[in-house]
Amino acid sequence: MTAIWHPFTQLKGFAPIGRVVRASGAHLHLSDGRVLLDGIASWWVNLHGHSHPALVKAISEQAAAFDQVILADFTHQPAEDLTAGLVKVLPGSLDHVFYSDDGSTSVEVALKMAWQAQGILGETKRHRFVAFEGGYHGDTLGAMSVGARDVFTAPFDNLLREATFLPWDDPEAAEAFFAEHGHEVVAMIVEPLMQGANGMQVGSPDNLRRIFEAAKKAGAFFIADEVATGFGRTGTMWAVEQAGIVPDLLCMSKAITGGTLAMGATACTSELFDLFLGDRKQDGFLHGHSYTGNPICCAAAVASLKLYETEGTLDRIGAIGEIMASYADRFAALPGVADVRRLGAMFAFDLTGGPGGYLDPAGKRVQALCLEQGLYIRPLGNVIYLMPPVCLTDDECHDMMQVLLRSTETALLTRDVSGMSPAT
């Protein structure tokens, strides 16, 4: 058994797919000579591709200058440049940024800011956080509290704060709830347009806008968790742009450094930021992390933002999405495939005939067949999806889609006689 404690993994009987020795562009190079196309951008983080020269250069130069600075007492150019760059591309009046370590901590920051801000406003009777059924916002206790109660949260249910969960992408349910209980709500948190860990469920911009308006009318803060959807993944820089809304708080991570280093950030409006300005230290937001605003991470993120202009990242996401869309009918025609969906450069579908959900083994056979043909994917139970680096060429994108199509077809043809799970 490996001494490494691998995440989201039952280690009894576990063996890694392989040992990565090098990564370049969209590909992972393994010690046994295999080369795999990284179809999920290593958990959706490697936006521009692995070991992009511009990002490697920025990291190396910053590490040689200085590596870590305590942001509680100092400032530095990389943090200032990154903040200016983010404010330039963030929607509306989101113009202050708090840095943390990853997606979970960016959500923790948002929840704590919203709670404290309501207290500052005198809204002490507000005690609820509201989220969507099936949502995922991270694995720290606060983030889990506003996420779906499932196999991942079950051991910790007694530690979690109570939250209210509304049906996904249902504006009527949200409007009815906020009309009755809105005065009790601190904030609503959503994954705009796409629930990632819940099987890449896709929502409507119009519905999102109505839900936002219901929350704001009730005096609740609105938190957009764009950890997975941000930085162009849905086709626009931020998913909320497609709904024409500006949240009070926006959480980001994953692709912020182009997938090179762990970093989180939470943006807020000036109106919310100003609430924490006071004559006493305790009036401020007394929260932080040792590596808040790490200069090397900031330098990587600054370089990543520049690539949007020099490499036309959003245009490339659109082109990949169009190629994906051209295969949708061929996947939908397969018996055993349902709900083919795409958003930006994300492509997903469900395998039917089994129990469904994250523990459904149906996707494992497709994964194994893809690996044999040089494509790495990581299904979400019976949900098969792609979210590759955007450095893919058109030919590589076609190859990826064809491998997935062949593998899915073969897996469906060879599943066991019960029809409940694919043969191994």
C-alpha positions as CSV (number, residue, x, y, z in Angstrom):
1,M,0.0,0.0,0.0
2,T,1.3,3.5,-0.9
3,A,2.3,5.7,2.0
4,I,0.8,8.6,0.1
5,W,-2.8,9.3,1.3
6,H,-4.5,10.0,-2.0
7,P,-7.6,12.2,-2.0
8,F,-11.1,11.0,-2.6
9,T,-9.8,7.4,-2.6
10,Q,-10.3,4.2,-0.8
11,L,-6.7,3.0,-0.5
12,K,-7.5,-0.6,0.2
13,G,-6.4,-2.3,-3.0
14,F,-5.6,1.0,-4.7
15,A,-2.8,1.4,-7.2
16,P,-2.0,4.7,-9.0
17,I,-2.6,4.8,-12.8
18,G,1.1,5.6,-13.1
19,R,4.0,7.9,-12.1
20,V,4.0,11.2,-13.9
21,V,7.6,12.3,-14.7
22,R,6.8,15.2,-17.1
23,A,3.9,17.2,-18.3
24,S,3.7,19.5,-21.3
25,G,0.7,21.2,-23.0
26,A,-2.3,18.9,-22.8
27,H,-0.2,15.7,-22.1
28,L,1.1,13.8,-19.1
29,H,4.2,11.7,-19.6
30,L,4.5,8.6,-17.4
31,S,7.6,6.7,-16.2
32,D,6.6,3.6,-18.2
33,G,6.6,5.6,-21.5
34,R,2.9,6.2,-21.8
35,V,1.7,9.6,-22.8
36,L,-1.9,10.6,-21.8
37,L,-4.0,13.5,-23.0
38,D,-5.2,15.2,-19.8
39,G,-9.0,15.3,-20.6
40,I,-9.9,17.0,-17.3
41,A,-7.0,19.5,-17.0
42,S,-5.9,17.8,-13.7
43,W,-9.1,18.6,-11.8
44,W,-10.0,21.6,-14.0
45,V,-6.9,23.7,-13.0
46,N,-4.5,23.6,-15.9
47,L,-6.3,26.0,-18.1
48,H,-3.5,26.9,-20.5
49,G,-1.8,23.5,-20.4
50,H,1.0,22.0,-18.3
51,S,4.3,23.8,-17.8
52,H,3.4,26.7,-20.0
53,P,6.7,28.6,-20.7
54,A,5.2,32.0,-19.7
55,L,4.1,30.6,-16.4
56,V,7.3,28.8,-15.7
57,K,9.3,31.9,-16.5
58,A,7.1,34.1,-14.2
59,I,7.4,31.6,-11.3
60,S,11.2,31.2,-11.7
61,E,11.9,34.9,-11.9
62,Q,9.7,35.7,-8.9
63,A,11.2,32.8,-6.8
64,A,14.7,34.3,-7.5
65,A,13.6,37.7,-6.4
66,F,11.7,36.8,-3.2
67,D,9.5,33.9,-2.3
68,Q,7.1,34.7,0.6
69,V,6.1,37.9,2.3
70,I,3.7,38.3,5.2
71,L,0.8,40.3,3.7
72,A,-0.5,41.4,7.1
73,D,2.2,44.1,7.3
74,F,3.6,44.4,3.8
75,T,2.6,44.7,0.2
76,H,4.4,43.7,-2.9
77,Q,4.3,44.2,-6.7
78,P,3.0,40.8,-7.7
79,A,0.0,41.1,-5.3
80,E,-0.7,44.7,-6.5
81,D,-0.4,43.7,-10.2
82,L,-2.7,40.7,-9.7
83,T,-5.3,42.6,-7.8
84,A,-5.3,45.3,-10.5
85,G,-5.6,42.6,-13.2
86,L,-8.5,40.8,-11.5
87,V,-10.4,44.0,-10.8
88,K,-10.1,44.9,-14.5
89,V,-11.8,41.6,-15.6
90,L,-14.2,41.1,-12.7
91,P,-17.8,42.0,-13.3
92,G,-19.3,45.3,-12.1
93,S,-18.2,46.7,-8.8
94,L,-16.2,43.8,-7.5
95,D,-13.1,45.8,-6.7
96,H,-11.5,44.4,-3.5
97,V,-9.8,41.0,-3.3
98,F,-8.9,38.8,-0.3
99,Y,-6.3,36.1,-1.0
100,S,-6.3,32.6,0.5
101,D,-5.1,29.1,-0.3
102,D,-7.6,27.2,-2.5
103,G,-11.3,27.0,-3.5
104,S,-12.5,25.8,-0.1
105,T,-10.8,28.6,1.8
106,S,-12.1,31.2,-0.7
107,V,-15.6,30.0,0.2
108,E,-14.8,30.1,3.9
109,V,-13.7,33.7,3.5
110,A,-17.0,34.6,1.7
111,L,-19.2,33.0,4.2
112,K,-17.4,34.7,7.1
113,M,-17.5,38.1,5.4
114,A,-21.2,37.8,4.7
115,W,-22.0,36.7,8.3
116,Q,-19.9,39.5,9.9
117,A,-21.2,42.1,7.5
118,Q,-24.8,41.3,8.3
119,G,-23.9,41.7,12.0
120,I,-22.3,45.1,11.3
121,L,-25.5,46.1,9.6
122,G,-27.5,45.1,12.7
123,E,-29.2,42.2,11.0
124,T,-28.6,39.9,13.9
125,K,-31.8,37.8,13.3
126,R,-30.4,36.5,10.1
127,H,-29.1,33.0,10.7
128,R,-29.5,31.0,7.5
129,F,-27.2,30.3,4.7
130,V,-29.0,29.1,1.5
131,A,-27.5,27.0,-1.3
132,F,-28.7,24.6,-4.0
133,E,-29.4,20.9,-3.6
134,G,-26.4,18.9,-5.0
135,G,-24.0,21.8,-4.7
136,Y,-20.3,21.5,-3.8
137,H,-18.3,24.3,-2.3
138,G,-15.3,22.6,-0.8
139,D,-14.2,20.3,2.0
140,T,-13.6,22.6,5.0
141,L,-16.3,22.6,7.6
142,G,-18.0,25.9,6.5
143,A,-17.8,25.0,2.9
144,M,-19.2,21.6,3.5
145,S,-22.1,23.1,5.5
146,V,-23.4,24.8,2.4
147,G,-22.8,21.8,0.2
148,A,-24.9,18.7,-0.5
149,R,-25.2,16.2,2.3
150,D,-23.7,13.0,0.8
151,V,-21.2,10.2,1.1
152,F,-18.4,12.8,1.5
153,T,-20.1,14.8,4.3
154,A,-21.7,11.9,6.2
155,P,-18.9,11.3,8.7
156,F,-18.9,15.0,9.7
157,D,-22.7,15.8,9.7
158,N,-22.7,16.5,13.4
159,L,-19.9,19.2,12.9
160,L,-21.7,21.1,10.1
161,R,-23.8,24.2,10.4
162,E,-27.4,23.8,9.3
163,A,-28.2,25.3,5.9
164,T,-31.3,25.5,3.7
165,F,-31.1,23.8,0.3
166,L,-33.3,24.9,-2.7
167,P,-33.9,22.9,-5.9
168,W,-31.1,23.5,-8.4
169,D,-31.9,26.1,-11.0
170,D,-35.5,26.6,-9.9
171,P,-36.4,30.3,-9.7
172,E,-40.0,29.7,-8.6
173,A,-38.8,27.7,-5.6
174,A,-36.3,30.4,-4.7
175,E,-38.8,33.3,-5.1
176,A,-41.3,31.5,-2.9
177,F,-38.7,30.7,-0.2
178,F,-37.2,34.2,-0.1
179,A,-40.7,35.8,0.0
180,E,-41.4,33.9,3.2
181,H,-38.0,33.4,4.8
182,G,-35.7,36.0,3.2
183,H,-35.5,38.1,6.4
184,E,-33.7,35.1,8.0
185,V,-31.0,34.7,5.3
186,V,-27.4,35.8,5.7
187,A,-26.4,34.9,2.2
188,M,-27.1,32.5,-0.7
189,I,-24.2,30.7,-2.4
190,V,-24.4,29.2,-5.9
191,E,-22.2,27.6,-8.5
192,P,-23.4,29.8,-11.4
193,L,-24.6,27.9,-14.5
194,M,-22.8,24.7,-13.7
195,Q,-22.7,22.4,-10.7
196,G,-19.3,20.7,-11.1
197,A,-19.0,17.8,-8.6
198,N,-22.7,17.1,-8.9
199,G,-22.3,15.7,-12.4
200,M,-21.7,18.9,-14.4
201,Q,-25.4,19.9,-14.2
202,V,-26.0,23.0,-16.5
203,G,-28.4,25.8,-15.5
204,S,-30.1,28.7,-17.2
205,P,-28.8,32.3,-17.2
206,D,-32.4,33.6,-16.9
207,N,-33.1,31.4,-14.0
208,L,-29.9,32.5,-12.3
209,R,-30.8,36.1,-12.7
210,R,-34.3,35.6,-11.1
211,I,-32.8,33.7,-8.2
212,F,-30.2,36.5,-7.7
213,E,-33.0,39.1,-7.7
214,A,-35.1,37.2,-5.2
215,A,-32.1,36.9,-2.8
216,K,-31.1,40.6,-3.2
217,K,-34.7,41.8,-2.7
218,A,-34.8,40.0,0.6
219,G,-31.6,41.7,1.8
220,A,-29.4,38.6,1.6
221,F,-25.9,38.7,0.2
222,F,-25.2,36.7,-3.0
223,I,-22.1,34.6,-3.3
224,A,-21.0,33.3,-6.6
225,D,-18.7,30.3,-6.2
226,E,-16.8,30.5,-9.5
227,V,-14.0,28.2,-8.4
228,A,-14.9,25.8,-11.3
229,T,-16.7,28.1,-13.6
230,G,-14.4,31.1,-13.5
231,F,-11.6,32.2,-15.9
232,G,-13.5,31.3,-19.0
233,R,-14.6,27.8,-18.4
234,T,-18.2,28.5,-19.3
235,G,-17.3,30.6,-22.4
236,T,-17.3,34.0,-20.7
237,M,-14.6,35.1,-18.2
238,W,-17.2,34.6,-15.4
239,A,-20.4,32.6,-15.5
240,V,-22.4,35.4,-13.8
241,E,-21.7,37.6,-16.9
242,Q,-24.1,35.4,-18.9
243,A,-26.9,36.3,-16.4
244,G,-26.0,40.0,-16.3
245,I,-25.6,40.0,-12.5
246,V,-22.9,41.2,-10.1
247,P,-22.7,39.2,-6.9
248,D,-21.7,40.7,-3.6
249,L,-18.9,38.2,-3.3
250,L,-17.2,36.0,-5.9
251,C,-14.9,33.0,-5.0
252,M,-12.2,31.9,-7.3
253,S,-9.3,29.3,-7.4
254,K,-8.4,26.4,-9.6
255,A,-7.4,28.2,-12.9
256,I,-6.3,31.4,-11.2
257,T,-2.6,30.5,-11.5
258,G,-3.1,28.6,-14.8
259,G,-2.9,25.4,-12.8
260,T,0.6,25.8,-11.5
261,L,0.2,26.7,-7.8
262,A,-2.5,26.5,-5.2
263,M,-4.2,29.8,-4.6
264,G,-7.7,31.1,-3.7
265,A,-9.2,34.6,-3.8
266,T,-12.5,36.2,-2.8
267,A,-13.6,39.4,-4.5
268,C,-16.2,41.7,-2.9
269,T,-17.9,45.1,-3.7
270,S,-16.8,48.4,-2.2
271,E,-20.1,48.5,-0.3
272,L,-19.3,45.3,1.5
273,F,-15.6,46.2,2.0
274,D,-16.5,49.6,3.6
275,L,-18.5,47.9,6.3
276,F,-15.3,46.6,7.8
277,L,-13.6,50.0,8.1
278,G,-13.7,51.2,11.7
279,D,-11.8,52.7,14.6
280,R,-11.2,49.4,16.4
281,K,-9.2,46.4,15.2
282,Q,-12.1,44.1,16.0
283,D,-14.2,46.0,13.4
284,G,-12.0,44.6,10.7
285,F,-12.1,41.2,9.0
286,L,-9.7,39.3,11.3
287,H,-9.0,36.3,9.1
288,G,-5.9,35.2,7.2
289,H,-3.6,32.5,6.0
290,S,0.2,32.2,6.3
291,Y,0.5,32.2,2.5
292,T,-2.1,34.8,1.8
293,G,-1.0,36.6,-1.4
294,N,2.1,34.5,-1.9
295,P,4.3,36.4,-4.4
296,I,5.2,33.4,-6.5
297,C,1.5,32.5,-6.8
298,C,0.6,36.0,-7.6
299,A,3.3,36.2,-10.3
300,A,1.9,33.0,-11.9
301,A,-1.6,34.4,-11.8
302,V,-0.5,37.7,-13.4
303,A,1.2,35.8,-16.2
304,S,-1.9,33.6,-16.6
305,L,-4.1,36.7,-17.1
306,K,-1.8,38.1,-19.7
307,L,-2.2,34.9,-21.8
308,Y,-5.9,35.7,-22.3
309,E,-4.8,38.6,-24.4
310,T,-1.7,37.1,-26.1
311,E,-3.2,33.7,-26.9
312,G,-6.9,34.5,-27.2
313,T,-7.9,32.1,-24.5
314,L,-11.6,32.8,-24.6
315,D,-11.7,32.4,-28.4
316,R,-9.9,29.1,-28.0
317,I,-12.5,27.9,-25.4
318,G,-15.2,28.8,-27.9
319,A,-13.5,26.8,-30.7
320,I,-13.1,23.7,-28.5
321,G,-16.7,24.0,-27.4
322,E,-17.8,24.0,-31.0
323,I,-15.9,20.9,-31.8
324,M,-17.4,19.2,-28.7
325,A,-20.9,20.3,-29.8
326,S,-20.3,18.7,-33.2
327,Y,-20.2,15.3,-31.5
328,A,-23.2,15.7,-29.3
329,D,-25.7,13.9,-31.6
330,R,-23.3,10.9,-32.0
331,F,-23.1,10.4,-28.2
332,A,-26.9,11.0,-27.8
333,A,-27.6,8.2,-30.3
334,L,-25.8,5.6,-28.2
335,P,-28.2,3.4,-26.2
336,G,-27.4,3.9,-22.5
337,V,-26.3,7.5,-22.9
338,A,-28.6,10.4,-21.7
339,D,-28.6,14.1,-21.2
340,V,-25.6,15.1,-23.4
341,R,-24.7,18.6,-22.4
342,R,-22.0,21.2,-23.0
343,L,-21.1,24.6,-21.6
344,G,-18.0,26.4,-22.8
345,A,-15.3,23.8,-23.2
346,M,-17.1,21.3,-20.9
347,F,-18.8,18.3,-22.3
348,A,-20.7,15.7,-20.3
349,F,-23.3,13.0,-20.4
350,D,-24.9,10.3,-18.2
351,L,-24.6,6.5,-18.4
352,T,-28.0,5.0,-17.7
353,G,-29.0,1.5,-16.4
354,G,-27.2,1.7,-13.0
355,P,-27.9,3.2,-9.6
356,G,-26.6,6.6,-10.6
357,G,-24.7,9.0,-8.5
358,Y,-21.0,9.2,-7.5
359,L,-20.7,5.6,-6.3
360,D,-22.1,4.2,-9.6
361,P,-19.3,2.1,-11.1
362,A,-20.5,2.7,-14.7
363,G,-17.8,5.2,-15.6
364,K,-14.9,3.1,-14.6
365,R,-15.1,0.9,-17.7
366,V,-15.1,4.0,-19.9
367,Q,-12.2,5.4,-18.0
368,A,-10.2,2.1,-18.5
369,L,-10.9,2.0,-22.2
370,C,-9.9,5.6,-22.6
371,L,-6.6,5.0,-20.8
372,E,-5.8,2.2,-23.2
373,Q,-6.1,4.7,-26.0
374,G,-4.1,7.5,-24.4
375,L,-6.9,9.6,-22.8
376,Y,-7.2,10.3,-19.1
377,I,-10.6,11.1,-17.7
378,R,-12.0,10.8,-14.1
379,P,-15.8,10.1,-14.2
380,L,-18.2,11.3,-11.5
381,G,-19.8,8.0,-11.0
382,N,-22.1,7.5,-14.0
383,V,-21.3,10.9,-15.4
384,I,-18.6,11.1,-18.0
385,Y,-17.2,14.5,-18.7
386,L,-14.3,16.4,-20.4
387,M,-12.8,19.7,-19.4
388,P,-9.4,19.8,-21.1
389,P,-6.7,22.4,-21.2
390,V,-7.5,25.0,-23.8
391,C,-4.1,24.6,-25.5
392,L,-5.6,21.6,-27.4
393,T,-5.2,21.8,-31.2
394,D,-8.3,21.1,-33.3
395,D,-6.8,17.7,-34.3
396,E,-6.2,16.8,-30.6
397,C,-9.7,17.8,-29.7
398,H,-11.2,15.7,-32.4
399,D,-8.9,12.8,-31.3
400,M,-10.1,13.2,-27.7
401,M,-13.8,13.2,-28.7
402,Q,-13.3,10.1,-31.0
403,V,-11.5,8.2,-28.2
404,L,-14.3,8.9,-25.8
405,L,-16.9,8.0,-28.3
406,R,-15.3,4.7,-29.1
407,S,-14.7,3.9,-25.4
408,T,-18.2,4.7,-24.4
409,E,-19.7,2.6,-27.2
410,T,-17.5,-0.4,-26.3
411,A,-18.3,-0.1,-22.6
412,L,-22.0,-0.1,-23.3
413,L,-21.7,-3.1,-25.6
414,T,-19.7,-5.1,-23.1
415,R,-21.5,-4.3,-19.8
416,D,-22.8,-7.3,-17.8
417,V,-26.2,-9.0,-18.4
418,S,-27.9,-7.2,-15.5
419,G,-27.3,-3.9,-17.3
420,M,-26.5,-2.2,-14.0
421,S,-22.8,-1.8,-14.4
422,P,-20.2,-2.3,-17.1
423,A,-18.0,-5.4,-17.1
424,T,-14.4,-4.9,-15.8
